[in-house]
Amino acid sequence: MTGLDEALAAVDAFDRALVGGLLRPRPDQAAALTEFAQAVAGSPLAARVAEAAEKAAAGAAAEDHLVALAAARTALLGSVHDALVVRVEELTGRPHGGETAPASAGAQAANLLAAARSWLADLARTGWQGIDHDVVAGSAQVVSAMLPEPSLRRLATLLDGFAAELAASCPGAALENVPVRRWADLWSRAMLLTLPGATDTPAVATVTGRLLPLGVDVHEHATAAQAQVHAVLEPADGTPPRLVRAGVAVPKPDTVVGAGVWQLLRPHMSLLAAVGEGRSMDITDMPLTVEGDLIWSDEHARPGEPADAFATARVALPTATASATVPLDRHPARIAVPVFLEGYTVRKAEPQTAPTDAPEQSPQDGGPGGDVLTFTVAGQPLVVDTDRIPVAGPLTPEAVEASGACIGLLRWDAGTFGVQPLAVETTVRKKAVAIHAGGWVGGTADKAGARAEKAAADAVVVLRERAGRLLRK
């Protein structure tokens, strides 16, 4: 794709400069910064980025210069995102939603944003190889002050997680492998979120119609879990169907894992019960952002008629319109487009060993995990990201390998398109069955899943009792 490799090479150049820090840049870092600035020479950012790169190469970059560099890096990745989205439109034949409307503004504490920006600037000057616990600890007071402010919670959560990851990697001088792309992604995003207005909420409208679930994408962390339902919305006003998402996230103890996360997620969203039962949902005046995210409220929804996800994928998905993307979210790793595949051939092969000088994977990249599955669709290979299949459901790599049809999320990873399976049609004991990643969302008769659910329920009861005693004290 024209220009894509060049844009990513420029991003890599800047990322390499951050490794050693910008306090006393070496000649190779200065050259990398110059290469980076040249990549945006024809854009409105050209003059500011050229000045910022020159100052950074001299070890004299102020916070405004670092913000300009973060903005240029985000713009380059945004251009890569846009080029890939065009390619996705060609592959799926579905139109995109276009540009977004302005976000709705909210008041923010300028002093806290400035404090966060100062800490991020210190990180850039120190570099990943120079981090220590004293540098990382500088975020603690800022995060604590931000968390009570709803408008700043998004940035606070990012800073908290970023700092925790850096702290676990200290001292930086002892790191054998630095996650260069990942930390640069987190740093540049956090830096831009410190600008006034960057965390304003996307514009919201209300929608009424029938919601047809396609599948559930589950994310699990040691202290949090999230379920995101991808669906097709058929508006009641007769306008074309559109792709939407509805998600719920909850904190969790690290003892609750696997199928146990449904114990925590299920009570917060009736949509999950509908997915488990294979039903549609009728929604009325449900808030919807311009990015296609439903701000879910059970008060605006009721269970509908039975709806088979594969019937939805075959009939409704091809004509569904994709939503727009907020400018700050234009990043290749954000691409996750629902697709329906069938008639493919499956190939299984051992993973190739990456060269020692290959760049590490980005935060959203999957790592090597056993044999690699590939779907060949109309002559085009698509790597199957089996690492993203959650353990909180019945879907397995073996079921994917034996499948004849798949609902998945089209993603771009490590320079190529791949698919994350959400559900497959396969044959079990000579009978055609559908297996969903979110198949246990409503409960399960599977022995291992049932044990995990019971253990999670017991753990939650104990934690609630302990929390109650602490509050009473």
N, C-alpha and C positions, 0 to 999 in steps of 0.2 A: 504494500500500500504506500503510495507516494508520500514521502515526508515523515511517515510514522517512525521509521527506524532512526532518522535524524533527530526527531523531537525527543525520543527516549534516550538517545545517546547524550543529548544536552542535559537532560535531567540527571543521568548517571554521572556526568561530569560535576555538576553541583553537589550531588550526594557524596561524591568522593572527597570534595573539599571539606564537607562537614565532619568527616571522620577524624581528621587531625585537628580540627578547630580553626577558628578564624582570628585568634588572638595574635599568633605569629605564624602566618601562612608560609609554607615552603614554596619554592618555585613551581613545583608540579601543581600545587593547589591554586596558585595564581593563574597558571595556564588554564586550569579547569574552569575557573571563574570567567576568564576571558572567553573561552569556548561557549560557556553558558550564555553570556551576554549577547554574543553574536547570533544565537538562535532566535532572539526576539528583536533583532535589529530593525526588522521591517514593521514592527507593531507600535501602537501608541505607548507602550512601556519602554521603548528603546532608550530614550535619554536617561530616565530615572534608573533603569537597570544597569546601564553602562556606568553611570556614576557610582552606583552601589557596588558593582563588581570591582571597580577600581579602588574604592575605599576598603572593601573587604580584602582585596589582594595585598593592600598595604598594612593590614591589621588595624585599620581605623574606622571600621564600620559602626555607625550609630544604629539605634533601634529602627529608625525610619529606613535606613539602608537595608537592614535585614528583613523588614516587612516587604520592601520592594522585591527582594530576591525570592521571598516566599510566594509573593503574588505571581512573579514570572514563572516559577516552577509550577504553580497551580494552573496557570494559563496554558503552559505547554502540555501538561497532562490532560487538561480540558480539551485541547485540540485533538489529542489522541482519542479521547473518549468520543468526541463528535464524529471523527472518521470511522471509528468502530461501530457507532450507532447507525451510520449510513450503511455500512456493510451488513449489519443485522437486519435492517429494513429490506435490503436486497435478498437476503437469505430467507426471511420469513414472509415477505410480500405484504407486511403490515405497515401502515403509515405511523409516523411518530407524532407526538402531540405538539411539537414546536416549542417556542420560547415560553418562559413562565411569566406570570404577572408579578408585579413588585410584591415583596413581602410586607406584612403589616408590622409597623414599627412599635417598639416597646422601650421603656426607659431602662437604662443600665447604669451600673455604678462605674464611672470612669476611673476612679482610683484603683478599683480591684482589677480592671482590665489592664491598666498601666502596670500594676504589680506583676500580673501574669506575664505580660510582654517583657518585662525586665528579666524575669527568671528564664524565659525562653531565649532571650538574647545572651544571657550568661552561658546557657547550654551550648549555643552555637559557637561562642568564643572558646569555650573549653574543648569542644569536640567530643565525639563518642569515646575516643581513646583516653581522654583526660578526665572522664567523670569519676567522682568519688561520692561517698555518702554525704559529705558536707554540701556539695553542689546540689545533689538531688533533693536533700532535705529542705532546700530553699522554697520548694513548692508547697510544703505542708500548711503553712499559715495562710497562704493564698487560697488553697483549696477549701480549707475550713471556713473561711470567710465567704466564699462563693456559694457553697452548697445550700445555705438557707434561702438564697435568691433564685426563684424559679427561672428567671430569664438568663441566669448565668450557670444553671445546673449542667447544661450540655458541655460547656467548656470545662467546668469543674470536674466532671466525670472523665473527660478526655485527659486532663492534666493528672488526675489521680492515678488512672491506669498507666499512663506514660511513665510517671514517676516511679510507680511500683515496679514496672518492667526494668527501668534503668537501675533502680536500687538492687534488684536481683542480679544484675550484671556487673556490679561494682567489684573491684576497680576496673575501669575500662582498659587500663594498660595491660591487664592480664587476659583480655578477651581474645580467643583464637579466631572466632568468626563473628564479625559485627553485622547485624541485620541492617545493612546500609539503607536499602530502599524503605524498609518498614519505618525506621526511626525518622528518616527524612520526611516520609508521609505524615507521620504524627506531628512532627515539629512544625512543618509548614502549615498544616491545617490548624493547629492550635494557635500559631502566630496570627493567622488571618482572623480567627474567631475572637481575637482580642480587639479587633477594630470595631468601633461603634456601628451598630446596625447589622453586623455579620451574623448575629444569632437571632435576628428577628424571625418570627414564625412565618412560614409560607402562607400565602393567601388561601382562604378557606371558603368553599361554597357548600351547599347542601344538596344531596341527591336522594332520589326515591326510585326504587326499582327492585329487580330480582338479582340476587347475588349467587353466582354459580361457582363453588369452590373447585380449584384445580389440584391443589396440594399444599402441604405444610413444610416449610423450611424451619428446622429447629437449630437453634444455637445454644450451646451449653458452655458455661464458664464455671470456674470453681465457686464463684460467689453470685452468679446470676444465670438466668435462663430466659430464652425468648422463643416464641413461636410466631412465625409470620405466615399467614394464609394468603396465597396467591389465588386470585379469582377473576372471573369475568362478570362485569356489572352490565345488566340489560336495563337501561333507564326506562322509567315508566312513560316518559314523554316521547318515546319513539326514536330518539337520537341513536346513533350507532353505538354498539356495545364498546366497552373500554376495559382495559386491564387495570385492576386495582389491587391493593394489598391491605391487610388488616393485621396488626400485630399486638402482642401483649408480652411484656417483660416483667419479671419478678426477681427480687433478691432471693438467694437460696443458701443454705449451709452447704459446705463442701462434702458433707456426708450423704446428701441427696443427689443421686446420679442416675443416668439411664432413664428407664421408664418412670422412675420416681418423680421426675420433673413435672409430669402431668398432674400430680397431686397439687402442685403449687400453681400451675398455669390455668387449669380447668375452671376453677371458681370465678375467674376474672373475665371470661368471655364466652357467651353462649354460642358464638360461632364455632368454637371448638367441638361442642357437643353435636352441632349440625354436621360438621365434617365427619365425625366418628359414625354418625348414623347415615351418611350418604344423602344428606338433604340440602336443598337450597335454603336461602334466607331471604325473607322479604324485608327490605329496609325502607324507612320513611324519614325523610329530612335528616339523613345521616351526614355529619360534617365530612368533607372530603378536601384534601389539600390539592394544589395544582400538580403535585408530583404523583398523585394517585394513591395516597395513603388515607384510608378511612380512619377517622378519629372515633374509634368504636365506642358505642354506648348501647347497652342491652335495652334501654328504654326505647330505642329507635328501631328495634329489630324483633322479628318473630320467625319461628321455624316455618319453612315452606314445604313444597312437594319434594318427593325423592328426586335426586339429581345425580346421575352417574358422571364421575369426573372425566372418564374417557369419552363419553358422549359429548360432554361440554368441549373437550379438547378437539374432537373431530368436527363439530358443527359450529360452535360459537367462537372458539379461539382464533380461527383464521381471519375473521373480520373484525376482531377487537382492536381498538386503537390504543397505542402506547401513550403514556403520559409524558409530560415534559420533565426536565431535570433542572433543579435550582442550580445556578451557576457554581456555587461553592462545592456542589456534589458531583461536578463533572470530573470523574476519575475512572479510568478503565476498570478498576476493581469493583466499582459500583454497578457495572453492567450485570443484570440478572433477568433475562427475558424469558418468560414462559414459552415453551415450544412443545410441539407434539411430533414424535418421530415414530415411523413404522417402516417395515420393509427393509430394514438395515441388516447388515451382516456384522457379527461380533468377532473380534480378534483379541486374543489374550497373549501378552508378551511380557518378558522380563523388563523392568525399567532400565533405561540406559544410564550409565554412570556419567554424571556431569563432570566437565573438566575442572581442574582445581582452581582455575582463574575465573570461573563463571560467576556472575553476580548472584548473590543469595536471593531467595524468593521474597516477594512482597508480603505484607501482612495478611493478605487474603489468599496467597498462593497455597496450594496443597503441597505437602512434602511427599517424597517417595514412600509408598506404603504397599509393598508386595507387587504382584503382577499388575500390569497396566491393561485395562480394557479399552478397546477402541470400537466405536460404531462407525461403519462406513455407510454413509447416506448419499445416494445419487453420486457415488464415486468420490465423495469428500470424506476424509477421516475426521472424527470428533473424539477426542480423548474423554473418557468417562471418569468423572471425579468421584470415585467411590469413597475417598476419604471424608467427603461431606455427608455421606449417608449416616444419619444419627443412630446411635445404639438404642434410642428410646422408641424404636418402632420395629416392625417385622421385616422391613426391606433389607436385603443383604446383597453383597456383591455377587453371590452365586445366583440369586434370583434375577439380577440385572443381566448377568451373562447368558441366562437361559431365556431371556425375554424376546418378544416379537414386536412390542410396542412400548413406548416410553413417554411419559410426561416429565419434562425436566426444565431446568433453568439454563439457558445458554449464557455462558460466561467466557471471559477472555483472560487467559492465565499463561504467563511465561511465553508470550509471543504467539499464542495460538488460541483458537476457539475450542471450547470443550463444553460438556453438558453435565450438570448435576442432577441425578435422577430424583424425582419426587414420587413417582409411581410407575409401575410396569405391569404389563399384561404378560403372563407366562403360563406354562402348563405344569400342574402339580397332580401326579397320579392320573395322568391322561385327561385331566379336567382343566379347562381354561379358567384362570383366576386373575384377579387384580390385587396387587400388593402395594400398599402405600407406606411411605416413610412416616406418615402421621396416623397409621392404622391403629395405634394403641391410644389415641387421644381420648377416646371415650371409655377406655378400660380394655382389659385383655384377659383371655383364658390361657395365654402362654404362661408356662410355669415360671420361667425366669422373669418375665415381665411382671407377673402377679407378685412374685417375691419382692421385686424392686419397689412396686407400688406400696406393698404393706410396710416394708422397711421405711419408706419415705413418710408414710402416714404416721408411723410410730415416732419417727424423728421429729416431725413437725409438732406433734402433740407435746413431746417432752420440751422442745424449745419454747413453745407457747407457755407452758407451765412455768418454766424458768423465767421467761420474760415477765410474766404476771407477778411472780414473787419479787423480782427486781423493782418493778413499778410500785408495788405495794410498800416496799421499803423506802 
